[in-house]
Amino acid sequence: MNYLTGFLNFDLFIGTTVIKVLYFAGAFLVPLFLWLVLQRGRARCPRIEGLLSLLAEKTGERAALWLIFFLSLVALEIIWRVACEYLIAYLQIRQILQVLSG
């Protein structure tokens, strides 16, 4: 019970393990998120569908579309990784400063 009240009062903070679990959950959900954004964009704006079809015709195949999707996915994964690493570094610096301050 003390842990729960300490957490709710912000006396206890989440650890790096929680952020690592959050990272792996997000790493698996980022492709799904990107796919849903693409599908929603295609459904809401028919012009996007026309542009994607035009791009597919110019290249002869849908390889360019898959390349754009893949590069977007890689960029999102890197951004997610950097954000989680930043949080882990912040928690580690905070812990070191607490130890040094006594």
Secondary structure as UniProt FT lines:
FT   HELIX           2..8
FT   TURN            9..10
FT   HELIX           16..44
FT   HELIX           46..59
FT   HELIX           63..101
//
